[in-house]
């Protein structure tokens, strides 16, 4: 980092600190893995208070582009990272709770994203990806009546397929959308009158999805995953039923 840090205007100070750091990222002067200068030094260079700097750093942590380690030693301080999945999921979950989007919006977004990812995964998924998916399915069957464990593995399966499609953004968005309704899905699972039968039905569909991926039949996989999502996630948006996918 050879360029000198420049003082920023004092109005809306933490936002201006964010802009200054963002400009360096866009210019390629800051990359994932780089450390920011020590807090006292950076606040002085930017001409802002340490409280304003800390506020900006907290925002960056919340959006998944910075991690701050406290204490002493070579690993302390703030470091630029790439961790969008958890951050986007957290933001989307809050907006869903606040009513920015409704469950129907989330349902349709899942359908679009997962049709795309399953179709692409049928062409691009590696043997390692498919083997990992098979392991997740086996663990889902072993989860039995443990709805929480099943929910976690189910999410991992769908996110793995999105990742194996070769499109990192689709993978991140799929993870965020699924994370936004994880709690609703889990409550629906736990409230199911016959969770064992429900889980068996889901297991059968997951197994068929994986078979279609192995066969390279992306169109059929896309159609099945849409029915899979609408059949169980769709129940969340219908007053008369509950379910999961």
C-alpha positions in Angstrom: 0.0 0.0 0.0 2.2 2.8 -1.3 -0.5 5.5 -1.7 -1.0 7.9 1.2 -4.2 8.0 3.2 -6.0 11.3 2.8 -8.1 13.1 5.4 -11.9 12.9 4.8 -14.6 15.5 5.2 -16.2 15.4 8.7 -19.9 15.3 7.7 -21.3 11.8 8.1 -17.8 10.8 9.1 -18.2 7.0 9.2 -19.8 6.9 5.7 -16.9 8.9 4.4 -14.4 6.5 6.0 -16.3 3.7 4.2 -16.0 5.6 0.9 -12.3 6.1 1.4 -11.7 2.4 2.1 -14.0 1.4 -0.8 -12.1 3.6 -3.2 -8.9 1.8 -2.3 -10.5 -1.6 -2.8 -11.8 -0.5 -6.2 -8.4 0.9 -7.2 -6.8 -2.4 -6.3 -4.8 -0.9 -3.4 -6.6 -3.1 -0.9 -7.3 -6.8 -1.6 -8.6 -9.7 0.4 -6.0 -10.7 3.0 -4.6 -7.1 3.4 -4.5 -5.6 6.8 -5.6 -2.0 7.5 -3.2 0.2 9.4 -3.5 0.2 13.2 -6.7 1.9 14.4 -4.9 5.0 16.0 -2.7 5.4 12.9 -5.6 5.1 10.4 -7.9 7.4 12.3 -5.1 10.0 12.4 -4.4 9.6 8.6 -8.1 10.0 7.8 -8.5 12.9 10.1 -11.4 11.3 12.0 -12.1 10.2 15.5 -11.4 6.6 16.5 -15.2 6.2 17.3 -16.1 7.1 13.8 -13.5 4.8 12.4 -14.8 1.9 14.6 -18.3 2.6 13.4 -17.1 2.2 9.8 -15.2 -1.0 10.6 -18.3 -2.5 12.3 -20.3 -1.8 9.2 -17.7 -3.5 7.1 -17.7 -6.5 9.4 -21.5 -6.7 9.1 -21.4 -6.8 5.3 -18.7 -9.5 5.3 -15.7 -7.7 3.9 -13.7 -7.2 7.1 -12.7 -9.2 10.2 -11.3 -7.5 13.2 -9.2 -9.4 15.7 -8.5 -7.8 19.1 -5.6 -8.4 21.4 -1.8 -8.5 20.6 0.3 -10.3 18.1 0.7 -10.6 14.4 -3.0 -11.7 13.8 -4.5 -8.7 15.5 -6.1 -5.7 13.8 -8.6 -5.4 10.9 -8.1 -7.5 7.8 -10.0 -7.3 4.4 -11.8 -10.6 3.7 -14.3 -12.1 1.3 -17.2 -13.6 3.3 -20.5 -12.5 1.6 -22.6 -15.6 2.3 -23.4 -15.1 6.0 -23.7 -11.3 5.6 -26.2 -11.4 2.7 -28.2 -14.1 4.5 -28.4 -12.0 7.7 -29.4 -8.8 5.8 -32.1 -10.7 3.8 -33.5 -12.4 6.9 -33.9 -9.0 8.6 -35.6 -7.4 5.5 -37.9 -10.4 5.3 -38.8 -10.0 9.0 -39.4 -6.2 8.5 -41.7 -6.9 5.5 -39.4 -5.6 2.7 -40.2 -8.9 1.0 -42.8 -11.5 1.5 -42.5 -15.3 1.5 -43.9 -15.5 -2.1 -41.0 -13.3 -3.2 -38.6 -15.6 -1.5 -40.2 -18.7 -3.0 -40.0 -17.3 -6.6 -36.4 -16.2 -6.0 -35.5 -19.8 -4.9 -37.2 -21.3 -7.9 -35.3 -19.1 -10.3 -31.9 -19.5 -8.6 -32.2 -23.3 -8.1 -33.5 -24.1 -11.5 -30.5 -22.3 -12.9 -28.0 -24.0 -10.5 -29.3 -27.5 -10.9 -29.3 -27.2 -14.7 -25.7 -25.9 -14.7 -24.6 -28.5 -12.1 -25.7 -31.3 -14.4 -23.0 -30.1 -16.9 -20.4 -28.9 -14.5 -20.5 -30.7 -11.2 -17.3 -32.6 -10.4 -17.2 -36.1 -9.1 -16.0 -34.7 -5.8 -19.1 -32.4 -5.7 -21.4 -35.3 -6.4 -19.7 -37.5 -3.8 -20.1 -34.8 -1.2 -23.8 -34.5 -2.1 -24.2 -38.2 -1.7 -22.6 -38.0 1.7 -25.0 -35.2 2.7 -28.0 -37.3 1.6 -26.8 -40.3 3.7 -26.4 -38.0 6.7 -29.9 -36.6 6.1 -31.3 -40.1 6.3 -29.4 -40.8 9.5 -30.7 -37.6 11.1 -34.1 -39.3 11.6 -36.3 -37.3 13.9 -33.8 -34.6 14.5 -35.4 -31.8 12.4 -32.7 -29.3 13.3 -29.9 -31.5 12.0 -31.9 -32.4 8.9 -32.5 -28.7 8.2 -28.8 -27.9 8.3 -27.9 -30.8 6.0 -30.7 -30.0 3.6 -29.5 -26.4 3.3 -25.9 -27.6 2.8 -27.1 -29.9 0.0 -28.8 -27.1 -2.0 -26.0 -24.7 -1.5 -23.4 -27.3 -2.5 -25.3 -27.8 -5.8 -25.4 -24.1 -6.4 -21.7 -23.9 -5.8 -21.0 -26.8 -8.1 -22.8 -25.0 -10.9 -19.7 -22.9 -11.3 -21.4 -19.5 -10.6 -20.2 -18.1 -7.3 -22.8 -15.3 -7.3 -25.6 -17.8 -7.8 -24.2 -19.9 -4.9 -24.0 -16.9 -2.6 -27.5 -15.7 -3.5 -28.9 -19.3 -3.1 -27.3 -19.5 0.4 -28.6 -16.0 1.3 -32.2 -16.8 0.2 -32.2 -20.2 1.9 -30.7 -18.7 5.1 -33.4 -16.0 5.2 -36.1 -18.6 5.7 -34.1 -21.2 7.6 -36.0 -20.5 10.9 -39.4 -20.6 9.2 -38.5 -23.9 7.5 -37.2 -25.4 10.8 -40.3 -24.4 12.7 -42.5 -26.0 10.0 -40.4 -29.2 10.2 -40.7 -29.3 14.0 -44.5 -28.7 13.8 -45.0 -31.4 11.1 -47.6 -34.0 12.3 -45.6 -36.8 10.7 -42.1 -35.6 10.3 -40.7 -39.1 9.5 -42.9 -39.4 6.4 -42.1 -35.9 5.3 -38.4 -36.5 5.7 -38.7 -39.8 3.7 -40.4 -37.9 0.9 -37.7 -35.3 0.8 -35.0 -37.9 0.9 -36.6 -39.6 -2.2 -36.7 -36.3 -4.1 -33.1 -35.4 -3.1 -31.9 -38.8 -4.3 -33.7 -38.4 -7.6 -32.2 -34.9 -8.0 -28.7 -36.4 -7.5 -29.4 -39.2 -10.0 -30.5 -36.7 -12.6 -27.3 -34.7 -12.0 -25.2 -37.7 -12.4 -27.0 -38.5 -15.6 -26.4 -35.0 -16.9 -30.1 -34.4 -17.3 -30.2 -30.7 -16.3 -33.7 -30.0 -17.7 -35.3 -32.7 -15.7 -33.3 -31.7 -12.6 -34.5 -28.1 -13.0 -38.1 -29.2 -13.3 -37.9 -31.5 -10.3 -36.2 -29.0 -8.0 -38.9 -26.5 -8.9 -41.6 -29.0 -7.9 -39.5 -29.8 -4.8 -39.4 -26.2 -3.7 -43.0 -25.3 -4.5 -44.3 -28.5 -2.8 -42.6 -27.8 0.5 -41.4 -24.3 0.7 -44.7 -23.3 -1.0 -46.6 -24.6 2.0 -45.0 -21.8 4.0 -46.9 -19.2 2.0 -50.2 -21.1 2.2 -52.2 -20.8 5.4 -53.4 -24.4 5.2 -50.1 -26.2 5.3 -46.5 -26.3 6.5 -43.4 -27.9 5.0 -39.9 -27.6 3.9 -37.5 -28.1 1.0 
